[in-house]
Amino acid sequence: GAIYRALALAAQRAGLDADNEAALSGLARTLPLGFRGVADETHVLLGGEVVDAEIRTPEVSALTSRIAAIPAVRAALLQRQRDFRRAPGLVADGRDMGTVVFPDAPLKVFLTASAEERGKRRLNQLMEQGISASLATVVAEIAERDARDQQRSVAPLRPAPDAKILDTSEQSVSDTYRVLQSWVRSAFQEN
């Protein structure tokens, strides 16, 4: 997910139109992208600059969904995504990680929550960043993005057939963590 967001930010900064497939796929192939782990946090780097907050703005989120629907962009980023997998393993999140990018992963989890709950969570994130928005607008944007991603022709948003589905609408972060921890233990004891 962060890879597409970083691409959207780079496209925005370059003034690229979301319909310019050739320019966007070219940018995807040369995107100066990196990740840096610090303690329990991973930071997204674009040309060496930490862009964690910038890639989560509403404008970048909207552009990300549009760019992610372009087949040439997806093709340009696929191997770059796969190249991040190294021993001892990788935890990857994104809307097609289990279906397209890592279909051979030993554990696939499809996390979900209602649009309303995700809207509340997103609104809190935006407020922490000093960005004002209304809950109704955020929920509408999430629902629109979900619909667009579910209907795209390439790598539509859906769980992998062998994914474990976890609806976190009514769960705390610690409850979700406990379930995931249990699933990880089970998956890797079997392999």
Order of alpha helices (4+ residues) and beta strands (2+ residues): alpha-alpha-beta-beta-beta-alpha-alpha-beta-alpha-alpha-beta-alpha
